[in-house]
Amino acid sequence: MKAFGCPLLPAALLAAAPAVSEPVWYCPPGSGGTCYSIAIPVSSARAGSGNIYFRIKAPTSLQWVALGTGEGMVGANIFLMYQDGKGNVTLSPRLGVGHSEPMLDTSSTAARLTLLAGSGVSEDGSTMTANVACSNCESWDGGEMSLQSSSSGWIGAWRQGPSLATTDRATTIDQHDNVAQFRVDLTKATVSADSNPFLSTGTDEGGDGSEPGAGPDSGPGSDPGSSGGFTQISGSSKPAVLVAHGIIMALVMGLFYPLGSTIMPLIGKWWVHAAWQAVAFCLMWAGFGLGVVAGRRILGDPWNETHTVFGAVVICLLGIQPVFGILHHLHYLKVQRRGLISYVHIWWGRILMVLGVINGGLGLKLAGEEDGPVVAYSVISGVVFLGYLGYKLCRFFRHGTSETHKMAGEAPAAA
């Protein structure tokens, strides 16, 4: 008797099985080249439990980098990576508890993490990598995650600074500089084998050339992006002290100082000009102080960057500008016309204003800002500069260099 098969059964089983793909990857904007990769073996996806694999790769200019599962910091299952000081990395499983330092998870449900081949610090010392297997990351004390979810919640965080250089998994860490919250379609991250997927044939997601893996060449300093399967919920945030520094210095150099230099010919009151520039001068020093604090927190040693060194020089040179202003004022009271010190005061201020604006652009680059803020800063600074230049040229051609400044016996316009 002829046996009859069921042709629909294999098709049904194939339809029920997760589609085999490759690890998905994501490099958050503003992270300086930090990239995350995630892979779910087909066997784990079918069973709803078992090994999952992820990679954390970042420049060694970062003090620590974290990846976590969950809808936010509170209750998140966090995997923290930092250098161990011996050419490798330390991996620390922690629980998120809100706006305070996540602590080492020592409970029975703590993530069971294994560092895999390809982990460590690159030969040139520029990159650190953790290729990780987690055998129980589908659930933890505070949440759970379906391995077949098309929208699982994940978070990332990082902090710049000197290496922690420790193997202590419970070491204290400082607050993050930036965070990213995103969702991952795990159905697009399935891989066939339950083994390290970051040693498979392909191009290196981490970009240090130490081993092949999945994804584009996106090492430190590369452009942000993803392989698909990632949806960003919230972008990177900057520390408040860094944001305050940037806003204050941009206003001082790009707006307050230029406006202050036009007050003299517009109003004709030296004391209004002096008062305005004095306020701007105090704000400049406040912004500089915030910049030093931000640099120490983020960079460790802030004096190895062009922006910080150049900025400090500009600020110090502007520190003597009030002295030139006073000497200019006294000279004018005596002879009722400008002298050499007057033009030193004027052009000293103008040149340093321009250098300050240029240094602001270097600061945006150092902070890893996206194109939008950089373009906005450039456009606004350009408009202010052109307006200032147009106003000065208009006065020059209208009155010439021999213009008499009538200011009740007081000093004329100064830059």
Secondary structure, DSSP 8 states (H G I E B T S, - for coil): ------THHHHHHHHHS------EEEE-TTSSS-EEEEEEEHHHHHHT-S-EEEEEEEETTEEEEEEEESSSSTT-EEEEEEE-SSSSEEEEEEE--SSS--EE--STTS--EEE-TT-EE-TTSSEEEEEEEESSTTEETTEE--TT-SSEEEEEEEEESS------TT------SEEEEEEE-GGGSEESSSS-GGGSSS--SS-SSSS--SS----TT---EESSSEEEEE-----HHHHHHHHHHHHIIIIIHHHHHHHHHHH--HHHHHHHHHHHHHHHHHHHHHHHHHHHHHHSSGGGSHHHHHHHHHHHHHTTHHHHHHHHHHHHHHHSS--HHHHHHHHHHHHHHHHHHHHHHHHHHHTT--HHHHHHHHHHHHHHHHHHHHHHHHHHHHH-TT----STT------
